[in-house]
Each structure stands twice: as C-alpha cells, then as structure tokens.
Amino acid sequence: MSNQPQLFETEDQFGEDIFAEPKFVKTELTTKEKLIDPKDQTKTINQSWLNLGNHTLAIMFIAVITWVIWMSYA
C-alpha cells in the first residue's frame, strides 16, 4: 500500500485542526442573554438590549400593532 501525500495542511503549528469549529465551553446564561439570543455562544450579540434577536423584534412588533388597534377601538 502506498502512502498518499496530503494535498492540504489541516493542522496548524500547535497540532490543532484548522477546519474544526471553535470549541465553546457551555455556561449558564443570564435572563437577559436568554431573552436576546440564547444560541449566541460568542457573547458578542447579547451584551446589549439594543441587539435583540429577530424573534424578539417580531414579537414586539406584533404586540405594538395589536396595542394600537386595541387603543383605536377603546
């Protein structure tokens, strides 16, 4: 059996796989982090209330429209 040479380098100088996704340590999320974006593992998106996820913005939009319609008939 012949040894086939590797076409591409897949390891860096420390022996880590270049193409592997970064490994995140599972931590307990705060309530704010759970509401904004619970799947964000980088802790970059859910640092501020201004960076809300799309699902939260959609719920808030529907709530505001419902409130405006409710107030217009009250």
N, C-alpha and C positions, 0 to 999 in steps of 0.2 A: 504494500500500500504506500502510495507516495504522499508526502506532505504538501498540501496545497498552501501557498503563501497567502497571508491575509491581504486583502485588497485595500482595506481602510484601517486606520488606527481606531480602536474602540475604547482604549484606556488612556488616561492622562498619565502624567509623571508619577502620581501617587498610587496608581493601580485602580483608580475609580473608573467606572463605566461612564463614558461621555454621554451616551444616549439614554441613560436612565433618568427618570424624572426625579426631582429633588425629594428627599425623604423628610416629611414634616412630622414632628412629634405631636401626638394627639393631646390637646389641652382642653380644659373645661372653658366654655365660652361664657361671657357675661351676658346679662339680659339684653343689653344694647347690641352686642355682637350677634346674638341670636335673631334679633328683630331686623337688623340691617342686612346682613348677608351671612347666613350660617355656614355656607360652604367655602368661604374665603379662608384659606389656611395661611396666607402670607401676611395677614394682619395689616394690610395696606388700605383696603377698601373700607372696613368697618371701624375706622378711627373717628369718624365724624358723623353727626346726624345729617350733614349735607350730602353724603354719599350713600343715599338709600338705594336698595335694590329695585329692580323693575317691578317685582311683585308688590312691594310696599307702595310704590308710586301709583300703581294701577288701583290698588285698594283705596288709597287716599283720594284719587281722582273720582272713583265711583261714589265714595262717601260724600264728597263735596257736591257732586251733581245731584245726588239724592237729597242732600240737605237743602240745596237751592230750590229744587222742585217742591219739597215739603213746605218750605217757608213761603213760597209763592202762593200756595193754596191755603195757608193758615190765616 
